[in-house]
Amino acid sequence: MKILLLNGSHRTGGNTETLLSVMKTGFEKQGLETELISLATLSVEHCQVCDSCKGKSTCRITDDFGAILEKISVSDALIIGTPVYVGMPSSRLAALIQRLTYLALLNGHLLKDKIGCAVVVAGEAGHLTALNSLLDFFLVNEMTVPGSRYWPVGTASKKGEILNDTAAIENVKYLSGKIAKLLKTGGAR
Ligand SMILES: Cc1cc2nc3c(=O)[nH]c(=O)nc-3n(C[C@H](O)[C@H](O)[C@H](O)COP(=O)(O)O)c2cc1C
């Protein structure tokens, strides 16, 4: 079982990455294979709606999208983290999920039945608006979205501050346990 954690923040080593790393550690304790990648260090252009991916499952734009797509394709779960930027997920993440969804839906719903989970960090406000955008992405791709006992959101601004949000840390630890259980058993119970 493989889990890909995708950091949508435009800076590395920030709060979103820290929250994802907490989940990564949780998954690894359960013996699951993980990889964490950061969009801050990758280049993903916007979808050009050229339809050249139809029937091919590849994109003609030569950037890092192809490598990310390959990692997602071989993963059983995709955990996305985003900071809130003006009430929305990051623009790098928006570019990726728009391109990914267009390609996936044109090619037989490639993400179907993978587990999808999102965690969100904001300095003050906008957590749920950003979270709901990502849930819409999972749902339209027919992915399985695990519920949790609270929304997986945290509040922090400067790098590292998320560690002071102990409720967020505990929530994502709990969620990573649920996802591990789902992956291992095919059901939460
Ligand atoms: C361009 C930009 C827009 C932001 N917009 C919001 C916002 O709408 N609401 C909010 O609460 N915080 C906002 N923030 C703060 C970030 O969400 C916050 O600093 C977060 O911890 C950054 O995550 P990171 O450390 O993973 O980069 C914004 C930050 C940036 C750089």
The ligand as an SDF file (V2000), in Angstrom:
LIG
                    3D

 31 33  0  0  0  0  0  0  0  0999 V2000
   -0.6930   34.8960   -0.7990 C   0  0  0  0  0  0  0  0  0  0  0  0
   -1.1700   34.5000    0.5540 C   0  0  0  0  0  0  0  0  0  0  0  0
   -2.5280   34.5530    0.8320 C   0  0  0  0  0  0  0  0  0  0  0  0
   -2.9980   34.1830    2.0880 C   0  0  0  0  0  0  0  0  0  0  0  0
   -4.3500   34.2300    2.3200 N   0  0  0  0  0  0  0  0  0  0  0  0
   -4.8280   33.8540    3.5300 C   0  0  0  0  0  0  0  0  0  0  0  0
   -6.2400   33.8560    3.7840 C   0  0  0  0  0  0  0  0  0  0  0  0
   -7.0790   34.1360    2.9210 O   0  0  0  0  0  0  0  0  0  0  0  0
   -6.6550   33.5020    5.0160 N   0  0  0  0  0  0  0  0  0  0  0  0
   -5.7840   33.1610    6.0120 C   0  0  0  0  0  0  0  0  0  0  0  0
   -6.2270   32.8870    7.1140 O   0  0  0  0  0  0  0  0  0  0  0  0
   -4.4400   33.1200    5.7910 N   0  0  0  0  0  0  0  0  0  0  0  0
   -3.9410   33.4430    4.5800 C   0  0  0  0  0  0  0  0  0  0  0  0
   -2.5860   33.3610    4.3360 N   0  0  0  0  0  0  0  0  0  0  0  0
   -1.6980   32.8250    5.3800 C   0  0  0  0  0  0  0  0  0  0  0  0
   -1.3320   31.3550    5.1550 C   0  0  0  0  0  0  0  0  0  0  0  0
   -2.4690   30.5660    4.9460 O   0  0  0  0  0  0  0  0  0  0  0  0
   -0.5630   30.8410    6.3770 C   0  0  0  0  0  0  0  0  0  0  0  0
    0.5910   31.6230    6.5980 O   0  0  0  0  0  0  0  0  0  0  0  0
   -0.1480   29.3820    6.2750 C   0  0  0  0  0  0  0  0  0  0  0  0
    0.4030   28.9820    7.5180 O   0  0  0  0  0  0  0  0  0  0  0  0
    0.8910   29.1830    5.1900 C   0  0  0  0  0  0  0  0  0  0  0  0
    1.1650   27.8120    5.0820 O   0  0  0  0  0  0  0  0  0  0  0  0
    2.6550   27.2810    4.7820 P   0  0  0  0  0  0  0  0  0  0  0  0
    3.4780   27.5980    6.0040 O   0  0  0  0  0  0  0  0  0  0  0  0
    2.5240   25.8360    4.5420 O   0  0  0  0  0  0  0  0  0  0  0  0
    3.1480   28.0200    3.5870 O   0  0  0  0  0  0  0  0  0  0  0  0
   -2.0960   33.7430    3.1020 C   0  0  0  0  0  0  0  0  0  0  0  0
   -0.7310   33.6780    2.7920 C   0  0  0  0  0  0  0  0  0  0  0  0
   -0.2700   34.0330    1.5520 C   0  0  0  0  0  0  0  0  0  0  0  0
    1.2080   33.9280    1.2350 C   0  0  0  0  0  0  0  0  0  0  0  0
  1  2  1  0
  2  3  1  0
  2 30  2  0
  3  4  2  0
  4  5  1  0
  4 28  1  0
  5  6  2  0
  6  7  1  0
  6 13  1  0
  7  8  2  0
  7  9  1  0
  9 10  1  0
 10 11  2  0
 10 12  1  0
 12 13  2  0
 13 14  1  0
 14 15  1  0
 14 28  1  0
 15 16  1  0
 16 17  1  0
 16 18  1  0
 18 19  1  0
 18 20  1  0
 20 21  1  0
 20 22  1  0
 22 23  1  0
 23 24  1  0
 24 25  2  0
 24 26  1  0
 24 27  1  0
 28 29  2  0
 29 30  1  0
 30 31  1  0
M  END
$$$$
